[in-house]
């Protein structure tokens, strides 16, 4: 017999998770509004919130507007959650640059026109105030029910930039506001990774709800510095409060997630099937590697 050395090559796939480009903030409301993934812990404002069964209950029965800063000093003044400044724009600037996704599981108690579930940006009253204002005051908002007088009120996700109309997604004319008493899963995907103005895509209960262009002159990743205002832009980042003096949200929120990438249709459907309070799958990045192999082969020589 003769022992021969045989050289060869083998192509293998090396895979690694990309957690830094995926889920960056997660709030499961298990007795507090802390961020279990990052450090952007929320602070409950007002005095009518409670934590029940792994959810935060924003009990706002009066429906009063929220134009003035609400620090809980007024009895029964309502409640919302305040997140650290720049949480939204920093997420857009990380991972998949220019892309950020906001995911919510919530149950509406009482639907009120223009009451915001999630809002990030600034109003003309600047930090801590909800005075509204379109030009020069950028924001994004997720609104369970628009306010067209009762007919055809819709769930809407909207974006507002500088000196131009809003860019938003809803379903006009069919009355599909978020339904009281029923937990709904909603995702807003703000994607400027391919350039401005970018695309807003909304999923509801795992299905595509709609898509539209993001408002002009709104740069999500540079929201804090790119506008002609005297303060940083996303300094009002709220769960349950609007940039306008509309009613506070009257609802229970099971979970809030913020991602630094654009969730896909498959991920939206998958997350809807898994539900809240589960391990979040991380996207994987794979590369092909050519590996040299040295081996031995026995050959019988005659």
LUMPALUM-662620 format. One line per field, with one value per residue (C-alpha): x, y, z; residue in three letters; residue number from 1. Coordinates in pm, 1 decimal. Layout:
BEGIN
X [X | ...] $
Y [Y | ...] $
Z [Z | ...] $
resn [ALA | ...] $
resi [NUM | ...] $
This chain:
BEGIN
X [0.0 | 97.1 | -9.9 | -82.7 | -168.3 | -477.4 | -542.8 | -886.2 | -1112.2 | -1448.3 | -1698.8 | -1875.0 | -2124.6 | -2027.7 | -2327.5 | -2353.0 | -2645.8 | -2667.3 | -2828.2 | -2677.7 | -2881.3 | -3206.6 | -3391.2 | -3248.2 | -3524.5 | -3784.9 | -4050.3 | -4250.6 | -4404.9 | -4349.8 | -4403.6 | -4212.0 | -4131.0 | -3767.6 | -3584.2 | -3479.8 | -3250.7 | -3097.2 | -3078.7 | -3355.6 | -3579.9 | -3922.0 | -4068.6 | -4439.9 | -4585.2 | -4913.5 | -5091.7 | -5350.1 | -5125.0 | -5087.5 | -4914.1 | -5142.0 | -5058.2 | -4745.8 | -4912.5 | -4918.4 | -5268.6 | -5291.5 | -5619.8 | -5726.2 | -6103.7 | -6163.5 | -6019.3 | -5867.8 | -5612.6 | -5242.7 | -5114.1 | -4950.8 | -4672.0 | -4821.8 | -4609.4 | -4882.1 | -4936.1 | -5302.5 | -5514.1 | -5651.2 | -5469.7 | -5399.4 | -5084.1 | -4837.2 | -4477.2 | -4185.8 | -3870.3 | -3521.3 | -3448.5 | -3314.7 | -3412.1 | -3587.9 | -3327.1 | -3043.4 | -3220.9 | -3255.4 | -2884.3 | -2775.3 | -2777.6 | -2942.5 | -2876.9 | -3191.8 | -3433.8 | -3630.8 | -3934.5 | -4181.4 | -4390.3 | -4681.3 | -4930.0 | -5213.2 | -5577.1 | -5784.5 | -6026.3 | -6191.2 | -6105.7 | -6078.8 | -6009.3 | -5637.2 | -5522.7 | -5167.9 | -5038.4 | -4673.8 | -4517.2 | -4159.9 | -4060.5 | -4135.6 | -4417.4 | -4419.1 | -4425.6 | -4087.1 | -3984.9 | -4252.1 | -4541.2 | -4804.3 | -4888.1 | -4894.0 | -4756.0 | -4665.6 | -4382.2 | -4037.7 | -4158.8 | -4094.8 | -4253.8 | -4386.8 | -4706.7 | -4914.2 | -5279.7 | -5542.6 | -5829.5 | -5832.4 | -6088.4 | -6320.1 | -6641.9 | -6725.9 | -6752.4 | -6453.8 | -6220.7 | -5902.5 | -5585.5 | -5314.1 | -4936.0 | -4809.9 | -4480.4 | -4428.4 | -4127.3 | -4049.4 | -4247.4 | -4458.2 | -4755.5 | -4753.7 | -4684.8 | -4915.0 | -5075.5 | -5434.7 | -5735.4 | -5976.1 | -6346.3 | -6364.0 | -6375.6 | -6081.9 | -5971.6 | -5817.4 | -6104.2 | -6173.2 | -6147.7 | -5936.8 | -5557.4 | -5405.4 | -5051.8 | -4927.2 | -4589.7 | -4468.7 | -4158.8 | -3982.2 | -3723.0 | -3482.7 | -3196.8 | -3221.8 | -3233.2 | -3478.3 | -3770.9 | -3802.5 | -4100.7 | -4345.0 | -4490.4 | -4751.8 | -4854.2 | -5162.5 | -5211.0 | -4946.1 | -5084.5 | -4979.7 | -5197.5 | -5050.0 | -4743.4 | -4664.3 | -4376.9 | -4236.4 | -4289.3 | -4041.6 | -3756.6 | -3768.6 | -3435.5 | -3497.9 | -3134.3 | -3047.4 | -3370.9 | -3183.5 | -2970.7 | -3119.0 | -3396.3 | -3410.5 | -3531.8 | -3373.6 | -3365.8 | -3317.1 | -3606.0 | -3708.3 | -3724.8 | -4088.7 | -4089.4 | -4409.7 | -4629.2 | -4987.5 | -4943.6 | -4958.3 | -4751.8 | -5089.1 | -5324.0 | -5534.5 | -5662.0 | -5419.2 | -5441.4 | -5691.2 | -5553.2 | -5344.6 | -5009.2 | -4862.1 | -4528.1 | -4335.8 | -4030.5 | -3803.5 | -3572.0 | -3283.0 | -3373.0 | -3673.2 | -3885.1 | -3991.1 | -4334.8 | -4215.5 | -4087.0 | -4412.9 | -4617.1 | -4380.3 | -4388.7 | -4766.0 | -4778.8 | -4535.7 | -4702.0 | -4551.7 | -4320.2 | -4128.9 | -3766.8 | -3715.4 | -3548.3 | -3233.8 | -3162.4 | -2856.2 | -2582.9 | -2401.1 | -2084.5 | -1924.4 | -1572.7 | -1335.7 | -1146.9 | -846.0 | -855.1 | -567.1 | -658.2 | -516.3 | -634.8 | -522.9 | -464.3 | -368.6 | -83.2 | -44.3] $
Y [0.0 | 357.6 | 644.1 | 958.4 | 1310.8 | 1447.1 | 1821.9 | 1968.8 | 2259.4 | 2283.2 | 2569.2 | 2622.9 | 2878.4 | 3078.5 | 3235.8 | 3490.6 | 3668.8 | 4044.0 | 4149.1 | 4498.1 | 4555.2 | 4419.1 | 4466.1 | 4760.6 | 4843.8 | 4618.8 | 4701.6 | 4411.9 | 4613.7 | 4347.0 | 4581.8 | 4874.2 | 5050.1 | 4938.9 | 4851.8 | 4485.0 | 4504.0 | 4852.0 | 5123.9 | 5358.0 | 5303.4 | 5464.9 | 5680.6 | 5661.0 | 6012.2 | 6094.2 | 5895.1 | 5671.8 | 5396.2 | 5046.5 | 4720.4 | 4419.5 | 4076.4 | 4187.2 | 4489.5 | 4859.5 | 4995.0 | 5360.2 | 5444.1 | 5777.7 | 5780.2 | 6152.6 | 6193.3 | 6530.1 | 6681.8 | 6668.7 | 7005.0 | 7097.6 | 6902.8 | 6632.8 | 6552.9 | 6382.3 | 6674.8 | 6707.4 | 6420.5 | 6187.3 | 6385.7 | 6076.3 | 5880.1 | 5803.4 | 5680.8 | 5912.4 | 5766.8 | 5920.9 | 6189.9 | 6073.2 | 5708.4 | 5699.6 | 5878.6 | 5678.8 | 5357.3 | 5486.5 | 5568.2 | 5225.8 | 4888.6 | 4929.6 | 5301.5 | 5502.5 | 5225.4 | 5187.4 | 4972.4 | 5019.5 | 4721.6 | 4723.8 | 4483.7 | 4684.3 | 4665.4 | 4980.7 | 5049.0 | 5364.2 | 5493.6 | 5871.7 | 6073.0 | 6135.8 | 5981.9 | 5858.3 | 5517.9 | 5597.7 | 5929.5 | 6046.5 | 6400.0 | 6750.8 | 7004.2 | 7381.6 | 7386.1 | 7210.1 | 6950.2 | 6820.7 | 6991.4 | 6883.5 | 7205.5 | 7058.9 | 7254.6 | 7130.1 | 7328.1 | 7279.8 | 7036.2 | 6678.6 | 6372.1 | 6022.9 | 5896.4 | 5578.2 | 5677.6 | 5409.7 | 5626.6 | 5931.3 | 6206.8 | 6245.6 | 6277.8 | 5913.9 | 5771.2 | 5580.7 | 5648.9 | 5455.7 | 5338.0 | 5567.4 | 5591.2 | 5932.8 | 6111.9 | 6487.8 | 6672.9 | 7037.1 | 7264.4 | 6998.6 | 6765.5 | 6460.6 | 6118.1 | 5859.4 | 5518.7 | 5444.3 | 5273.6 | 5557.1 | 5495.1 | 5151.2 | 5234.8 | 5017.1 | 5190.7 | 4969.1 | 4782.3 | 4828.8 | 4514.4 | 4324.5 | 4296.3 | 4408.9 | 4375.7 | 4672.3 | 4747.3 | 5069.7 | 5034.2 | 5360.0 | 5279.3 | 5535.8 | 5290.8 | 5338.0 | 5717.1 | 5997.0 | 6035.8 | 5660.2 | 5436.2 | 5387.7 | 5036.7 | 4931.6 | 4581.4 | 4499.4 | 4160.6 | 4007.7 | 4136.7 | 4430.6 | 4730.7 | 4980.1 | 5161.8 | 5520.7 | 5764.1 | 5921.0 | 6297.5 | 6516.8 | 6675.6 | 6419.2 | 6247.6 | 5992.5 | 5915.9 | 6286.5 | 6400.6 | 6554.8 | 6788.8 | 6834.0 | 7084.2 | 7465.3 | 7456.6 | 7560.3 | 7219.1 | 6854.9 | 6696.6 | 6366.6 | 6493.3 | 6392.2 | 6013.9 | 5889.0 | 5586.5 | 5707.8 | 6078.1 | 6286.8 | 6580.9 | 6758.1 | 6850.7 | 6540.1 | 6292.4 | 6059.3 | 5693.9 | 5482.9 | 5133.2 | 4843.2 | 4783.9 | 4435.2 | 4505.7 | 4772.2 | 4693.4 | 4922.2 | 4778.2 | 4940.1 | 4772.3 | 4745.6 | 4447.9 | 4241.1 | 4103.5 | 3758.6 | 3892.2 | 4079.9 | 3766.2 | 3556.6 | 3795.3 | 3807.7 | 3430.7 | 3416.0 | 3698.9 | 3924.7 | 3822.5 | 3558.6 | 3520.9 | 3741.0 | 3565.9 | 3741.3 | 3774.1 | 3580.8 | 3691.8 | 3417.4 | 3431.9 | 3164.9 | 3064.2 | 2846.4 | 2619.6 | 2414.1 | 2056.8 | 1813.7 | 1451.1 | 1109.4 | 836.5 | 475.6 | 350.6 | -2.5 | -4.9 | -309.9] $
Z [0.0 | -52.4 | 169.5 | -31.2 | 88.3 | -79.9 | -76.2 | -132.5 | -67.3 | 101.2 | 97.0 | 428.1 | 553.2 | 858.3 | 1028.0 | 1304.0 | 1456.3 | 1411.0 | 1735.1 | 1709.8 | 1395.6 | 1533.8 | 1862.0 | 2057.2 | 2308.6 | 2466.9 | 2724.8 | 2866.3 | 3153.3 | 3413.8 | 3706.8 | 3553.8 | 3225.6 | 3211.8 | 2891.0 | 2910.7 | 2605.6 | 2623.9 | 2886.7 | 2767.4 | 3068.4 | 3058.8 | 3332.6 | 3411.4 | 3426.9 | 3596.2 | 3860.4 | 3693.3 | 3556.3 | 3699.0 | 3611.2 | 3584.1 | 3443.7 | 3260.5 | 3104.4 | 3176.4 | 3213.0 | 3111.5 | 3277.3 | 3131.8 | 3175.1 | 3140.3 | 2792.7 | 2873.7 | 2638.0 | 2708.6 | 2592.2 | 2921.5 | 3085.3 | 3306.1 | 3611.0 | 3810.7 | 4047.3 | 3953.9 | 4091.8 | 3822.7 | 3556.0 | 3351.4 | 3272.2 | 2994.5 | 2964.6 | 2885.0 | 2725.8 | 2715.5 | 2458.1 | 2120.1 | 2176.0 | 1838.6 | 1625.9 | 1780.8 | 1684.8 | 1328.3 | 1318.5 | 1443.8 | 1274.3 | 933.7 | 899.6 | 836.6 | 935.7 | 1257.2 | 1341.3 | 1627.5 | 1740.3 | 1984.9 | 2136.7 | 2291.2 | 2391.2 | 2359.2 | 2644.2 | 2507.5 | 2161.9 | 2129.0 | 1816.4 | 1754.0 | 2082.7 | 2012.1 | 2116.2 | 2033.6 | 1943.5 | 1886.9 | 1793.3 | 1908.8 | 1908.1 | 1885.5 | 2265.8 | 2260.7 | 2517.2 | 2752.1 | 2577.8 | 2325.9 | 2145.9 | 1795.0 | 1502.5 | 1158.0 | 998.9 | 1151.3 | 1415.7 | 1298.3 | 1452.0 | 1391.2 | 1553.0 | 1576.1 | 1619.7 | 1698.8 | 1574.3 | 1348.9 | 1392.8 | 1097.9 | 1292.3 | 1351.5 | 998.9 | 870.2 | 1160.3 | 1090.9 | 1257.8 | 1119.7 | 1131.3 | 1029.3 | 966.3 | 967.6 | 832.6 | 760.8 | 527.8 | 365.9 | 406.0 | 628.9 | 487.0 | 641.8 | 611.9 | 699.5 | 541.5 | 457.6 | 449.8 | 608.8 | 978.8 | 1079.1 | 1395.9 | 1662.5 | 1820.7 | 2195.5 | 2405.5 | 2152.1 | 2170.4 | 1842.8 | 1711.6 | 1509.6 | 1350.9 | 1190.3 | 972.2 | 885.7 | 620.7 | 480.1 | 433.7 | 57.3 | 71.8 | 148.7 | 181.7 | 232.1 | 288.7 | 574.8 | 590.3 | 844.0 | 951.8 | 1156.0 | 1318.5 | 1094.7 | 763.5 | 549.3 | 634.1 | 388.7 | 261.7 | 167.6 | 127.9 | 443.5 | 469.5 | 286.1 | 479.6 | 757.2 | 821.1 | 1094.4 | 1174.1 | 1191.3 | 1353.3 | 1644.2 | 1433.4 | 1088.0 | 1150.6 | 1194.6 | 1552.7 | 1877.8 | 2042.3 | 1950.1 | 1765.1 | 1926.4 | 2282.9 | 2324.4 | 2302.3 | 2454.1 | 2498.6 | 2527.0 | 2452.0 | 2133.1 | 2007.2 | 1977.9 | 2268.4 | 2215.9 | 2470.4 | 2643.2 | 2545.4 | 2738.1 | 2688.7 | 2818.7 | 2652.4 | 2662.9 | 2497.5 | 2305.4 | 2091.7 | 1891.5 | 1626.1 | 1442.4 | 1116.2 | 885.6 | 984.5 | 684.8 | 604.6 | 709.7 | 1043.1 | 1103.3 | 1042.3 | 1251.8 | 1546.9 | 1528.1 | 1552.3 | 1842.8 | 2033.7 | 2303.3 | 2587.0 | 2393.4 | 2286.8 | 1982.7 | 1688.7 | 1570.5 | 1197.8 | 1086.2 | 849.8 | 662.6 | 456.3 | 242.7 | 333.7 | 136.9 | 369.7 | 266.3 | 384.0 | 407.9 | 420.5 | 366.9 | 139.4 | 121.6 | -226.0 | -312.1 | -557.7 | -770.1] $
resn [UNK | UNK | UNK | UNK | UNK | UNK | UNK | UNK | UNK | UNK | UNK | UNK | UNK | UNK | UNK | UNK | UNK | UNK | UNK | UNK | UNK | UNK | UNK | UNK | UNK | UNK | UNK | UNK | UNK | UNK | UNK | UNK | UNK | UNK | UNK | UNK | UNK | UNK | UNK | UNK | UNK | UNK | UNK | UNK | UNK | UNK | UNK | UNK | UNK | UNK | UNK | UNK | UNK | UNK | UNK | UNK | UNK | UNK | UNK | UNK | UNK | UNK | UNK | UNK | UNK | UNK | UNK | UNK | UNK | UNK | UNK | UNK | UNK | UNK | UNK | UNK | UNK | UNK | UNK | UNK | UNK | UNK | UNK | UNK | UNK | UNK | UNK | UNK | UNK | UNK | UNK | UNK | UNK | UNK | UNK | UNK | UNK | UNK | UNK | UNK | UNK | UNK | UNK | UNK | UNK | UNK | UNK | UNK | UNK | UNK | UNK | UNK | UNK | UNK | UNK | UNK | UNK | UNK | UNK | UNK | UNK | UNK | UNK | UNK | UNK | UNK | UNK | UNK | UNK | UNK | UNK | UNK | UNK | UNK | UNK | UNK | UNK | UNK | UNK | UNK | UNK | UNK | UNK | UNK | UNK | UNK | UNK | UNK | UNK | UNK | UNK | UNK | UNK | UNK | UNK | UNK | UNK | UNK | UNK | UNK | UNK | UNK | UNK | UNK | UNK | UNK | UNK | UNK | UNK | UNK | UNK | UNK | UNK | UNK | UNK | UNK | UNK | UNK | UNK | UNK | UNK | UNK | UNK | UNK | UNK | UNK | UNK | UNK | UNK | UNK | UNK | UNK | UNK | UNK | UNK | UNK | UNK | UNK | UNK | UNK | UNK | UNK | UNK | UNK | UNK | UNK | UNK | UNK | UNK | UNK | UNK | UNK | UNK | UNK | UNK | UNK | UNK | UNK | UNK | UNK | UNK | UNK | UNK | UNK | UNK | UNK | UNK | UNK | UNK | UNK | UNK | UNK | UNK | UNK | UNK | UNK | UNK | UNK | UNK | UNK | UNK | UNK | UNK | UNK | UNK | UNK | UNK | UNK | UNK | UNK | UNK | UNK | UNK | UNK | UNK | UNK | UNK | UNK | UNK | UNK | UNK | UNK | UNK | UNK | UNK | UNK | UNK | UNK | UNK | UNK | UNK | UNK | UNK | UNK | UNK | UNK | UNK | UNK | UNK | UNK | UNK | UNK | UNK | UNK | UNK | UNK | UNK | UNK | UNK | UNK | UNK | UNK | UNK | UNK | UNK | UNK | UNK | UNK | UNK | UNK | UNK | UNK] $
resi [1 | 2 | 3 | 4 | 5 | 6 | 7 | 8 | 9 | 10 | 11 | 12 | 13 | 14 | 15 | 16 | 17 | 18 | 19 | 20 | 21 | 22 | 23 | 24 | 25 | 26 | 27 | 28 | 29 | 30 | 31 | 32 | 33 | 34 | 35 | 36 | 37 | 38 | 39 | 40 | 41 | 42 | 43 | 44 | 45 | 46 | 47 | 48 | 49 | 50 | 51 | 52 | 53 | 54 | 55 | 56 | 57 | 58 | 59 | 60 | 61 | 62 | 63 | 64 | 65 | 66 | 67 | 68 | 69 | 70 | 71 | 72 | 73 | 74 | 75 | 76 | 77 | 78 | 79 | 80 | 81 | 82 | 83 | 84 | 85 | 86 | 87 | 88 | 89 | 90 | 91 | 92 | 93 | 94 | 95 | 96 | 97 | 98 | 99 | 100 | 101 | 102 | 103 | 104 | 105 | 106 | 107 | 108 | 109 | 110 | 111 | 112 | 113 | 114 | 115 | 116 | 117 | 118 | 119 | 120 | 121 | 122 | 123 | 124 | 125 | 126 | 127 | 128 | 129 | 130 | 131 | 132 | 133 | 134 | 135 | 136 | 137 | 138 | 139 | 140 | 141 | 142 | 143 | 144 | 145 | 146 | 147 | 148 | 149 | 150 | 151 | 152 | 153 | 154 | 155 | 156 | 157 | 158 | 159 | 160 | 161 | 162 | 163 | 164 | 165 | 166 | 167 | 168 | 169 | 170 | 171 | 172 | 173 | 174 | 175 | 176 | 177 | 178 | 179 | 180 | 181 | 182 | 183 | 184 | 185 | 186 | 187 | 188 | 189 | 190 | 191 | 192 | 193 | 194 | 195 | 196 | 197 | 198 | 199 | 200 | 201 | 202 | 203 | 204 | 205 | 206 | 207 | 208 | 209 | 210 | 211 | 212 | 213 | 214 | 215 | 216 | 217 | 218 | 219 | 220 | 221 | 222 | 223 | 224 | 225 | 226 | 227 | 228 | 229 | 230 | 231 | 232 | 233 | 234 | 235 | 236 | 237 | 238 | 239 | 240 | 241 | 242 | 243 | 244 | 245 | 246 | 247 | 248 | 249 | 250 | 251 | 252 | 253 | 254 | 255 | 256 | 257 | 258 | 259 | 260 | 261 | 262 | 263 | 264 | 265 | 266 | 267 | 268 | 269 | 270 | 271 | 272 | 273 | 274 | 275 | 276 | 277 | 278 | 279 | 280 | 281 | 282 | 283 | 284 | 285 | 286 | 287 | 288 | 289 | 290 | 291 | 292 | 293 | 294 | 295 | 296 | 297 | 298 | 299 | 300 | 301 | 302] $
